[in-house]
Amino acid sequence: MPRRTRHTAQLTVPTGRTPSPAERDSAHRAYRASVRRLRAVRSGAPVVRSALLPGTVVWVRVEFADRAGFKIRPAVVDARAAGVVLLPLSSLRPGRRLMALPEPVAFLPRPSGLVPRLVRVECAEVITVAGPLSPANAAFVGTVAATVAAVVRQDLAA
């Protein structure tokens, strides 16, 4: 039988127990961060194309690869061409096949890893710029992007 829990933002505590001040603060910080992202999404202010440099983390609407629908998630800019080529980021969890970044990204809410797939979007679809990656993470992303692009080219040639 599942345990009954009470949810407060991203805080889950068993019922009958009062959350500690640290748990409340952590949940409130996560809530404020999600409200800031939501306001940025709703503002509709366009992102300047010159801000979309390789190695920059942006929030963008990413279509699912295996089913209909999308999710607003962080992604790393790989290149700018007719649109923007991105590598999506996702939260690290056990059992997921992600490529963990060598260093944590300070402005993301959770530890993240790269989804090994290239996504092309229009510049207008980028919601907001989160910030630049560290040099070590940017070099890692460049290597992963080159590997993924080579695999895609091989698949198209076959």
Secondary structure by P-SEA (a helix, b strand, c coil): cbbbbbbcccccccccccccaaaaaaaaaaaaaaaaaaaaaacccccccccccccccccccccccccccccbbbbbbcccccbbbbbbbbbbccccccccccccccccccbbbbccbbbbbcccccccccccccaaaaaaaaaaaaaaaaaaaaaaac
